[in-house]
Amino acid sequence: MKIINKSLTKPDERPVKILQYGEGNFLRGFVDYMVDIANEKGVFNGNIVIIKPIPYGSLHLFEKQECQYTVSLRGLENGKPKVENRIIKSVTDALGAYEDYEAYMAYARLDTLRFIVSNTTEAGIAYDDADSPDYKPPGSFPGKLTKFLYERFLHFKGDKDKGLIVLPCELIENNGQTLKNYVIKLSIKWGLGKEFIGWLESSCVFCNTLVDRIITGYPADEAEKFWQEAGYVDELIVTGELFGLWVIESDRDISGEFPLDKANLPVIFTDNLRPYRERKVRILNGAHTCLAAASFLSGNDTVKESMDDELIKKYVLKAVFDEIMPTLSLPEKELRDFARKVIERFENPFIRHALLSISLNSVSKWKTRCLPSFKEYYKMNGKLPPCLTFSLAALISLYRGRMKDGEGLTGYRGNHEYKIMDEDKVMMFFDGSEEKDNRSLAGEFLKNEDFLGEDMTGYPKLTDTVAKHLETIQRLGMRKALENLFIK
């Protein structure tokens, strides 16, 4: 059987317009996929060069397949399973920043280059005071980008038309602005000059972005079957869900140069990302955090199993539509459509999203994802949100356990052990908590400002309500406690 390569795919020749830091599954199944469609539909005309930004790892498969690969998106559409396969032809080359340093830096001098895309993980956008422009390349991602942009500035003699549009996809808030701040900080430290910093400010655009698509990566268990059906071998297949969303915030309108939305792709250009971030964090991520502990202790292991459980689904729907959604500022129809899509994503039969994985660091997740909705609901209604309040009791119940062998908390679901991982201060608090009385445990947890950022015992009836839920969960089990939640 043939290996997929350019002789098989016959890609069109296009100018390189995008330099991409990161060869991982997400960018290949999200950005490269969208650019490929935009190229095909004639609204964009540009190819991508991938840069491996770290010294380890291999680009062997990219070389073997000449950067050609398949994206397989799978999910539900109008309640029915759908699979969409696409051969990606938009990537033209892949280089290692360390192994191919000179070839990598040569792209800084490429006239057609216009965009930088990155996904170096959340830890990638970080300032390293020890980084140096003498390194080939600098160690940090901000360092690499600073030196790359400086090389471009020098080569084109400060031409204002040769600045680049930077689109970081790392999952941190204000990712573009944070990256820009680090680039300017390094430029000052390295003495690159006021003219260069002025060029960064006037000719380069650093966008804040929000990306949303679950990418499940290489389907090892299904690869052989896929090859047989496709008629070629592809060791770089990327699988993911059908849903996708890319929100791009910039102080200058870039939609004319990067018109992916004109190809009917889920790309939104805006000057205010905040409502979209709030929508995602509080509906999608908030629902995940709300359901994870309650569903796991009810006997489920995955999000899909949770959605197949009538009681859990009822709980999630009530939390999302009655308690979370009304606290957000976007138009109701837009929020309702997004919430329905979230539920459909949870029901995706192709994705196995483990509840214990979602439960990692649940205390800080509840603070970020659920607390804003809790507070806004209370402010609007003068009473506690039932499901979000219950989710606190479920979280505490999940964490009731003991430290064992220095490997997190060990809890029990029936006779089966499970592991919970969180910050040391959280695990130390819960160590031995299965022996504490419910009232004391609820009060001490809610009072601890290190956990939720404030003393929550000031909310009337909250401590009593959480304690009562803990008592019911302890005596009758999670399912009975959930059933009681819905008894008027």
Salt bridges, closest charged atoms under 4 A:
ASP12 OD2 - ARG14 NH2 3.59
ASP36 OD2 - ARG86 NH1 2.71
GLU40 OE2 - ARG86 NH2 3.09
GLU77 OE2 - LYS82 NZ 3.26
GLU99 OE2 - LYS52 NZ 2.80
ASP111 OD1 - LYS162 NZ 2.34
GLU151 OE2 - ARG109 NH1 2.82
GLU201 OE1 - LYS180 NZ 2.89
ASP212 OD1 - ARG345 NH2 2.84
GLU222 OE1 - ARG74 NH1 2.88
GLU229 OE2 - LYS225 NZ 2.76
GLU235 OE2 - LYS64 NZ 2.66
GLU241 OE2 - ARG345 NH2 2.46
GLU257 OE1 - ARG114 NE 2.69
ASP261 OD2 - LYS262 NZ 3.41
GLU278 OE2 - ARG274 NE 3.38
ASP301 OD1 - ARG413 NH2 2.91
ASP308 OD2 - LYS304 NZ 2.79
ASP309 OD2 - ARG479 NH1 2.69
ASP322 OD2 - LYS318 NZ 3.58
GLU332 OE2 - ARG336 NH2 3.38
GLU334 OE2 - ARG279 NH1 3.51
ASP337 OD2 - LYS333 NZ 2.78
ASP337 OD1 - ARG340 NH1 3.81
GLU344 OE1 - LYS341 NZ 3.09
GLU347 OE2 - LYS313 NZ 2.61
GLU417 OE2 - LYS404 NZ 2.67
GLU434 OE2 - ARG402 NE 2.96
GLU435 OE2 - ARG402 NH2 2.85
GLU444 OE1 - LYS436 NZ 2.64
GLU454 OE1 - LYS375 NZ 2.90
ASP455 OD2 - LYS447 NZ 3.26
ASP464 OD1 - ARG439 NH1 1.81
GLU471 OE2 - ARG475 NE 3.21
GLU483 OE1 - LYS480 NZ 3.88
